[in-house]
Amino acid sequence: MTHKAIAILASLDTKGEEAACLRNLIEQKGHRVLLLDTSTGGKSAVKAEYTPKELAAAGNGDIQELIESKDSAKASACMIVGATKILQGIDERKELDGIVAFGGTTNTTIGTSVMKNFRFGIPKVVLSSSVSVPALAAEYFGTKDISILHSVVDVAGLNALTEDLFKRLAGTVCGMVEVQGGPPSSWQEVTRDKPMVCLTEFKFSEHCCAHLRKILTDMGFIVIPFHAQGSGDRAMEDLIADGIFDAVIDMVPAGVAEEILGGNRAAGPTRLEAAGRRGIPQIVTPCGFDMISCGPFKRAASKDPLWESRNLQERKLFVPDMFRVQARTSAEELREVAREVARKLNMATGPVVFMLPGKGWSSLDKEGGLFYDPEADAAFVEEFKMLVDSKVTVVEHDMNLDTAEFAEEVVRCFLRTTNHLSSNSAELQK
């Protein structure tokens, strides 16, 4: 077995004994440890490969000034930047195989903040006593592949319970780095026999997307679906930027509209931009623009800002249960969405096809359906066509989006747009 290099992020002035225990456990499994000391308080008897002074300097700070300032937020920010820069340098030399951290709120925040700067595939594990706090949990891992072990007890000192936790933490990170030869320094370096395509989908496009996935998979593509509920599409954007995917079928770019309108599925200000920056082919539809996710239903009676400002209680509502509520978007809102979508797609450096189904954009927005509103949809189409550049191909089809027929049209369009991907294999054209 090849020895792997695992970085431990720890504040040795308060967690020195625990870090030494973890280091010993990892080394017993035959791996090398790089210990980064994020302390900004006292000194520790435990020796680190990278000292607080070195981390602070890499973060453009001075350790003595940070200690004397007593500004914990400033100190943490500096150590995060410094640790990230040091580990990125190690990673560039292909000498980093995994990252591990442990502790309470401060140490978990520092550890996960550093981990978020590293690509999908590098093992990242945190043992945390604060992961069960609802307001913090999602912030810790965000859209990154960070694995979190809930310690249950406080990670303070060594005792029967914490020693067991550290054994499991060491076993987890060592098991991860041993799985394969190590992550590539860039996903663009990976040679795959089959092109990899990402696909956004949600409940109201599931019939179309299931058919689409089957066709493309049978043709030899690797199709990776993402649930377009906000965090799923954010993760997809990050992975596109990392170079994992060869093409994008953005069936449900609803996160763009939700970001503008204030809905639950908001996917951040850079949604629908990563593929354009990388220049890879993308197929886009307006699925999800026909609704705003605004649950739970109790918000309607609580003078909720979104419900009040957009007068949602007067809209057509789809309420499958008290937690999930969709409200139909208006023509005015769709014009606003069209302007933002056109702006983003106009920035793309690669081929873009925008596919417009003429009989509704989801299973709710079909003839006779609750959200069927051709006039509102037409407002989007008019505004979008007026603003989008000629380099963006606009294709219209007289059918509803959530159908097998539309899925087949997407496949045909996709194959024409990505001919350079499929030309390497005759099987893909059968």
C-alpha positions in Angstrom: 0.0 0.0 0.0 1.3 3.5 -0.9 1.6 5.8 2.0 -0.8 8.8 1.8 -0.4 12.3 3.1 -3.3 13.4 5.4 -3.5 17.0 6.8 -4.8 17.6 10.3 -6.2 21.1 11.0 -6.1 21.6 14.8 -5.8 24.4 17.4 -2.9 22.8 19.4 -3.1 25.3 22.3 -6.4 23.8 23.3 -6.5 20.5 21.4 -2.9 19.4 21.4 -3.4 16.1 23.3 -6.3 15.2 21.0 -4.4 16.1 17.8 -1.4 13.9 19.0 -3.8 11.0 19.5 -5.3 11.4 16.0 -1.8 11.7 14.5 -0.6 8.6 16.2 -3.7 6.6 15.0 -3.2 7.7 11.4 0.5 6.9 11.4 -0.2 3.5 12.9 -2.2 2.8 9.7 0.9 3.6 7.6 0.1 7.1 6.5 2.0 10.4 6.8 0.5 13.3 8.7 0.9 17.0 8.0 -0.2 18.9 11.2 -1.3 22.5 10.7 -1.6 24.4 14.0 -4.4 27.0 13.8 -3.8 28.3 17.4 -4.0 32.0 18.1 -3.8 31.7 21.9 -1.2 29.9 23.9 1.6 27.5 23.0 1.6 23.8 22.8 4.1 21.0 23.5 2.9 19.2 20.4 5.0 19.9 17.4 3.4 20.8 14.0 4.7 20.7 10.5 3.2 24.2 10.0 3.1 26.6 13.0 0.7 29.4 13.7 3.4 31.9 12.7 3.7 30.2 9.3 -0.1 30.0 8.8 -0.6 33.7 9.8 2.2 34.8 7.4 0.6 32.8 4.6 -2.7 34.6 5.4 -0.9 38.0 5.2 -1.0 38.5 9.0 1.3 38.5 12.0 0.7 35.9 14.6 1.8 38.2 17.5 -0.6 41.0 16.3 -3.4 38.5 16.0 -2.8 37.2 19.6 -2.6 40.7 21.0 -5.7 41.9 19.2 -8.0 39.4 20.9 -10.1 39.7 17.7 -11.1 36.0 17.2 -13.0 36.6 14.0 -10.0 38.4 12.4 -7.6 35.7 13.7 -9.8 32.8 12.4 -10.1 34.4 9.0 -6.3 34.8 8.7 -5.7 31.2 9.7 -8.3 30.0 7.2 -6.6 31.9 4.4 -3.1 30.8 5.5 -4.0 27.1 5.9 -5.8 27.1 2.6 -2.8 28.6 0.8 -0.3 26.2 2.3 -2.5 23.1 1.6 -3.1 24.4 -2.0 0.6 24.5 -2.5 1.0 21.0 -1.2 -1.9 19.9 -3.4 -0.4 21.4 -6.5 2.6 19.2 -5.9 0.2 16.2 -5.7 1.2 15.5 -2.1 -2.2 15.9 -0.4 -4.5 13.0 -0.2 -6.9 14.0 2.6 -7.9 16.6 5.2 -9.3 16.0 8.6 -10.3 18.4 11.5 -12.2 18.1 14.8 -13.6 20.2 17.6 -16.4 22.5 18.5 -17.9 25.5 16.7 -14.6 27.4 16.1 -12.5 24.5 15.1 -15.2 23.0 12.9 -15.7 26.4 11.2 -12.0 26.8 10.5 -11.6 23.2 9.3 -14.6 23.2 7.0 -13.9 26.7 5.7 -10.5 25.4 4.5 -11.9 22.2 3.1 -14.4 24.1 0.9 -11.5 25.3 -1.2 -10.6 21.8 -2.4 -12.2 20.0 -5.2 -14.6 17.0 -5.2 -12.7 13.8 -4.6 -10.2 14.8 -1.9 -11.4 13.2 1.3 -12.5 15.8 3.8 -13.7 14.6 7.3 -14.7 16.6 10.4 -15.5 15.3 13.9 -17.7 17.9 15.4 -19.8 18.5 18.5 -21.7 21.4 16.9 -22.9 19.7 13.7 -26.3 19.1 15.2 -27.0 22.8 15.5 -29.5 23.4 12.7 -28.3 26.9 11.9 -24.7 25.8 11.5 -24.9 22.3 9.9 -25.6 23.4 6.3 -23.0 26.2 6.5 -20.3 23.7 7.5 -20.4 21.6 4.4 -22.3 23.8 1.9 -22.0 22.3 -1.6 -18.8 20.4 -0.9 -18.2 16.7 -0.3 -17.3 17.1 3.4 -18.1 14.2 5.6 -19.1 15.1 9.2 -19.1 12.7 12.2 -21.3 13.9 15.1 -19.3 13.5 18.2 -22.3 13.7 20.5 -20.0 14.5 23.5 -17.7 17.5 23.6 -14.3 16.8 21.9 -12.3 17.9 24.9 -9.6 15.7 26.4 -9.1 12.0 26.0 -11.4 9.5 27.7 -13.0 6.3 26.8 -15.6 8.0 24.5 -13.4 10.5 22.8 -10.6 7.9 22.2 -13.3 5.7 20.5 -14.3 8.7 18.4 -10.8 9.4 17.3 -10.3 5.8 16.3 -13.3 6.0 14.1 -12.2 9.4 12.7 -8.8 8.0 11.8 -10.4 4.9 10.3 -12.8 7.0 8.3 -10.2 9.3 6.7 -7.7 6.5 6.2 -10.3 4.3 4.6 -11.2 7.1 2.2 -7.6 7.8 1.1 -7.0 4.1 0.6 -10.0 3.6 -1.7 -8.1 4.5 -4.8 -4.8 5.9 -6.0 -5.8 9.4 -4.9 -7.8 12.2 -6.5 -6.6 13.8 -9.7 -5.2 17.3 -9.4 -7.8 18.3 -11.9 -10.9 16.4 -13.2 -9.9 17.6 -16.7 -6.9 15.2 -16.4 -9.2 12.2 -16.0 -9.6 10.0 -19.1 -13.1 8.5 -19.3 -14.4 6.1 -21.9 -17.8 7.8 -21.7 -18.7 11.5 -21.7 -20.1 12.8 -18.4 -23.2 15.0 -18.4 -25.0 16.7 -15.5 -28.8 17.0 -15.5 -31.0 19.2 -13.3 -34.5 17.8 -12.4 -37.3 18.0 -9.9 -40.7 16.6 -9.2 -42.5 18.5 -12.0 -40.1 17.3 -14.7 -39.6 13.7 -13.5 -41.4 12.0 -16.4 -39.3 13.8 -19.0 -36.0 13.5 -17.1 -36.4 9.8 -16.3 -36.9 9.1 -20.1 -34.0 11.4 -20.9 -31.7 9.7 -18.5 -32.5 6.3 -19.8 -32.0 7.2 -23.4 -28.6 8.9 -22.8 -27.4 6.2 -20.5 -28.3 3.5 -23.0 -26.3 5.5 -25.6 -23.2 5.4 -23.5 -23.3 8.7 -21.7 -22.7 9.0 -17.9 -25.6 11.1 -16.7 -25.4 12.6 -13.2 -28.7 14.1 -12.0 -29.0 17.0 -9.5 -32.1 17.8 -7.6 -32.8 21.5 -8.4 -33.9 22.5 -4.9 -31.3 25.2 -4.5 -28.4 23.5 -2.8 -28.3 20.7 -5.4 -27.9 23.1 -8.3 -25.3 25.1 -6.3 -23.3 21.9 -5.9 -23.6 21.2 -9.7 -22.3 24.7 -10.5 -19.2 24.0 -8.3 -18.6 20.6 -9.9 -18.9 22.1 -13.4 -16.3 24.7 -12.4 -14.1 21.8 -11.2 -14.1 20.4 -14.7 -16.0 17.2 -13.9 -18.6 17.4 -16.7 -18.3 17.5 -20.4 -21.8 19.0 -21.0 -24.9 20.3 -19.2 -28.6 19.6 -19.7 -30.1 22.3 -17.4 -33.6 21.0 -17.6 -34.6 22.9 -14.4 -32.7 26.2 -14.0 -35.5 27.3 -11.6 -32.8 28.5 -9.0 -32.2 31.6 -11.2 -35.8 32.7 -10.9 -36.1 31.7 -7.2 -32.9 33.8 -6.5 -34.6 36.8 -8.1 -38.0 36.4 -6.7 -37.1 35.2 -3.2 -38.2 31.6 -3.3 -37.1 28.6 -1.3 -35.1 27.1 -4.2 -32.8 30.1 -4.6 -29.5 28.8 -6.0 -27.2 31.8 -5.6 -26.2 34.8 -7.8 -23.9 32.7 -10.0 -26.4 30.0 -11.0 -26.3 29.3 -14.7 -22.8 30.7 -15.2 -20.2 27.9 -14.6 -20.8 26.0 -17.9 -20.7 29.3 -19.8 -17.3 30.2 -18.2 -15.9 26.8 -19.0 -17.2 26.9 -22.6 -18.9 23.4 -22.4 -22.1 22.7 -24.3 -25.3 23.4 -22.4 -29.0 22.7 -23.2 -31.3 24.9 -21.1 -35.1 25.0 -20.7 -37.5 27.3 -18.7 -38.7 24.5 -16.5 -39.5 25.8 -13.0 -39.8 29.4 -14.0 -43.6 28.9 -13.9 -43.6 28.7 -10.1 -42.2 30.0 -6.9 -41.5 27.7 -4.0 -42.9 29.4 -1.0 -43.8 26.9 1.7 -44.6 26.1 4.4 -48.2 27.1 4.1 -48.3 28.7 7.5 -46.3 31.6 6.1 -49.5 32.8 4.4 -51.1 33.7 7.7 -48.0 35.2 9.3 -47.5 38.2 7.2 -44.4 36.7 5.6 -42.5 39.2 3.5 -42.5 37.0 0.4 -46.2 36.3 0.6 -47.0 39.9 1.4 -44.8 41.6 -1.2 -45.9 39.3 -4.0 -49.5 38.8 -2.9 -49.1 35.1 -3.2 -52.3 34.3 -1.3 -54.2 35.6 -4.4 -52.3 33.3 -6.8 -52.9 29.8 -8.0 -51.3 27.6 -5.4 -50.2 24.0 -5.6 -50.2 22.6 -2.0 -49.4 18.9 -1.8 -48.9 19.2 2.0 -48.4 22.0 4.5 -44.7 22.1 4.0 -44.5 22.3 0.2 -46.3 25.2 -1.6 -45.8 26.4 -5.2 -47.3 29.7 -6.4 -47.7 30.5 -10.1 -45.4 33.2 -11.4 -46.8 36.3 -13.1 -46.0 37.7 -16.6 -44.2 40.7 -15.0 -42.0 38.3 -12.9 -41.3 36.2 -15.9 -40.1 39.2 -17.9 -37.7 39.9 -15.0 -36.5 36.3 -15.0 -36.0 36.4 -18.8 -33.8 39.4 -18.6 -31.5 37.7 -16.1 -31.4 34.4 -18.0 -30.6 36.2 -21.2 -27.8 38.1 -19.5 -26.2 35.0 -18.1 -26.4 33.0 -21.3 -25.1 35.9 -23.4 -21.8 35.5 -21.3 -21.3 31.9 -22.3 -18.2 31.1 -24.2 -19.5 27.7 -25.5 -22.5 26.5 -27.4 -25.9 27.1 -25.8 -29.3 25.9 -26.9 -32.4 27.2 -25.2 -35.4 24.9 -25.8 -38.9 26.3 -25.4 -41.8 23.9 -25.1 -45.0 25.7 -26.3 -47.5 23.9 -24.2 -46.2 24.4 -20.8 -42.9 24.1 -18.9 -43.8 21.5 -16.2 -46.3 18.9 -15.2 -48.3 21.6 -13.5 -48.1 23.9 -16.5 -49.8 21.8 -19.1 -53.2 22.3 -20.9 -55.9 21.9 -18.3 -53.3 22.0 -15.5 -53.4 24.2 -12.4 -50.5 26.5 -13.6 -51.3 26.5 -17.3 -50.9 30.2 -18.3 -49.8 30.6 -22.0 -50.0 34.4 -21.7 -47.6 34.6 -18.8 -45.2 32.1 -20.5 -45.4 34.2 -23.7 -44.2 37.2 -21.7 -41.0 35.4 -20.9 -40.5 34.2 -24.5 -41.0 37.7 -25.9 -38.6 39.3 -23.5 -36.0 36.5 -23.8 -36.0 36.6 -27.6 -35.6 40.3 -27.6 -32.5 40.3 -25.3 -30.6 37.0 -26.0 -27.7 37.1 -28.4 -27.8 35.4 -31.8 -25.1 33.0 -30.7 -27.6 31.4 -28.3 -29.8 29.0 -30.4 -33.5 29.2 -29.5 -35.6 26.1 -30.5 -39.3 26.0 -30.0 -41.5 22.8 -29.8 -45.2 22.6 -29.8 -45.5 20.2 -26.8 -45.4 20.1 -23.0 -42.0 19.8 -21.3 -42.8 16.9 -19.0 -43.3 14.3 -21.8 -41.3 11.6 -23.4 -41.6 13.4 -26.7 -39.9 16.5 -25.3 -37.2 14.3 -23.8 -36.5 12.8 -27.2 -36.2 16.3 -28.7 -33.7 17.2 -26.0 -31.7 14.2 -26.9 -31.6 15.1 -30.6 -30.6 18.6 -29.8 -28.0 17.5 -27.3 -26.4 15.1 -29.9 -26.2 17.8 -32.5 -24.7 20.3 -30.0 -22.2 17.8 -28.5 -21.2 16.0 -31.7 -17.5 16.3 -30.7 -18.2 14.2 -27.6 -20.0 11.4 -29.3 -18.0 11.2 -32.5 -15.3 9.2 -30.6 -17.8 6.3 -30.3 -20.0 4.9 -33.0 -22.1 3.3 -30.2 -23.3 6.7 -29.2 -24.9 7.4 -32.5 -26.9 4.1 -32.7 
